[in-house]
Each structure stands twice: as structure tokens, then as C-alpha cells.
Amino acid sequence: MKKYKLTTNLGLKVIAFIFAVFLWFIVVNFDNPVGSSTFRDIPVQILNDDIITSAGEVYQVEGDRTVTVVVYATREVRQKLTSDNIVATADIKQIDSTGRLVPIEVTINGFSGESVTAEAIPRNLTIQREKSGKKVMSLTVDTEGVKLADGYILGDASVEPDQVTITGAESVLDQVDRAVAQVDEVEGVSEDSVLPASLVLYDANGNELNQTQMSNNLGEEGLSVSVEVMKVKGIPVVFDVEGSPAEGYKYSGCVSTPESVQVCGKSEDIDKISEIDVPASVVDISGASEPIEMSVDITPYLPEGVELVDENSGNVKVTVKIEQEGTLSIDFMVSSIRINNLAENLQVSYEPDAEITFRFTGDEDLLDTLDISNAVSVDLSDYDRPGTYDVPVKVNLPAGISQDGQVTVQLTLAEKASEGDQGSQGGEE
């Protein structure tokens, strides 16, 4: 029998083996080829940065703290691969001699036993080291986010804590000019409240600063702002007088400008008051024979717990009416005048809050009971064209009382607007 040795035709056998491996490689790659996949914005984890901080320094990453990762693997692996499998790290222990470049290493998790390689672009993380510092700043309060219920205003506001300590690179801290506790947005507040707030830092130009390169001592509790909420109410001002006018004259009343003021306070205090009484000792009419005008500061007469909404509105102008006996002056709102015989194609208007003044003479007892609220009118039968006119005013008076002089009122007549163009205008009848 003929025996065959392993080395027989060795060259052909080697060629056949190489060809078989090559053929296997072609078949495998045709069915499951190796290729690359690119993943962008992969965050870089920085390891062992305490090496820098323990030296009393801080660092900043120049540029983005993310990289692009190119992964080389078979198609089957790449189809299963997601960015969650990719971990990019920069270990401060491996920083180069310049103290700025840290190599980025990429690890692919979840594919043990597979042939997977990856590289980061760029290959290094660039950092800038700088001496660390701290800055202690007083906090101011921003309450623009607080929306109150109708009829309420904000009083005092305070923040807890009232200071914040900021740490970071000295060059970054130098930019911080102002620290603000900005109250988070809230609506419908009608009582004293403690509200959460956020720390906002500004530079000298009023620009908000990015705090990613800074830290603070506020911890998990953060900031809270206590706000005082006060109720608002319009209160009339009432004046009394003391003394008597000169012989033959009489006191006809006081008129204040404004007639009422806006005050604020706690609901329990505001609800108790209906007017502000100015004592008689403030206005003395002894021996007066003509009207008296004076300015009175009403602030001292506000009840306890109540204050003016506008602290500059405390001075009220007072006009004391002093008239001869047998005479009476009455201020009358133009809006209360009855309009008679207005042409159908016209409409009438006048200045808002306009007043006219009548002066009457007669028996003192009759004057004391005179009421002209429904007795004043104008007749527009002679005014049939648009224009502005001084129209005589008629007053129906009882016997024993007469009017001194003729009073006119300025009225503007205009063509009526069509229904589609008609809008509301103050003072139109």
C-alpha cells in the first residue's frame, strides 16, 4: 500500500488554505461587513479633577464638553449600537506636560466579545486652569414674577438667606456685579406668602451671567422670598373746620382735590375704615370773608396699619367756601345737564369731568334747601350744524331764588357715526 505524507504537495495545500480563508473572509464580510458609524454630541466625563481643585485651582473646558465618536464594527453590532453604549472620559491623571491637554478615551459598553473599536474627535479635551476664589454678595429681590389678585399690591419683600457665597475662577468672579433672588412666576396672590426664588447673577452692564463655571453655598434648600401683600382701597378725605367767618358771611363747605386717595394695608385694617377724617383744628375759618385755599398733609391722620399707595400723594389741596349770606355757589357736572332738542343727525360731546359754577341769591332758608340736580338743561334747537358752541344753560329755580348772571357751557356737535364706525367716546350723549 502506498503511504502519503502531510508534506506531500505542501505548496498546493498552503495555497488552498489561504484561498479558503480569503473565501471565508469574503463570505463573512458580504453577509456582515465591517464599517463605521458616527455619533455626535457625546458628553465627556472628567475623571480625577480633584487633582486640580485640591491645589486651590479651578478649570474651564475650552469649547464644547462633547465629542464626536466614530465606531468601527460589523453591521450587526452597529445596528444595535446607540449613543447610550458610548462612554467618553478624560482622566486628569493623563494630562500632558503643558497642563492643558487631556486625552479622551472611548469605551463601548454592552458588546463584550465583539470586535469593536472607537476613536474620539477631537482626541483631547482642552482645559484652562486658574486660581480659585470666592465672593460673598448681598441679595436683592426681583418680584416681577408675582402676579397679584385684583385689588392688592406688594409691600415689603425679604429673602432668606440674604447673602450668597459664590466660588469659581477669579476671572469669572470679577464679572459678577449683582446677585438677585428672582421669584418664580406665581399668579393670584392675595395674602402674605413665602415663595421659591432662583439665583440670577448680573454683570455691570446688566447682562445675565452663565453660572455653569461657578458654584454657590445655597444647597438643596435654595432661596425663599417672603412677600407682604396689602389690600388697596380708595378712601374719601373729609375736612372739618373750626371758627366762624366774618359777620355777614357764611361757611358753605370744603372741597378737596383729590376728593379721595388710594391707601393700602392688611385686609383687617383696610376693611375698618371708610374715610380719612382731618380734625377741625387744621382748617380755621375765623374772620374769613373770602374763600380759603390751603395744602394739607393728610399722612398724620391715616389710621394705624394704613399707608398711602403713593407716598407722594399725601398733600391734598383744600378749598374752603366762604360766601356772603344770602348767596350760594354750586359746582355742577356738565355730564348731568339735560340735553333738549338735539338734531337727529348730530351727537354732542364735552370735556370729561367738566364742571360749571352757578351763583344764586335769595332767602337764606331757601338757599339751604336748594337742589338743582334735575333742574339744569340746554336747548339745542338753534344748533343744527356740527361745530363747537358756547350754549346758555337754563336752571329752573323756585320762587325767591335768582341766578346771578348767565352761565354757558361749551359743547361740541358732530355728525353721528355709522353703526359700523361708532366707538365709545367719553362725554358723548
Summary of the structure (lengths in Angstrom):
residues: 429
radius of gyration: 44.5
end to end distance: 136.9
largest distance: 166.8
contacts: 1124
relative contact order: 0.08
helix: 15%
strand: 49%
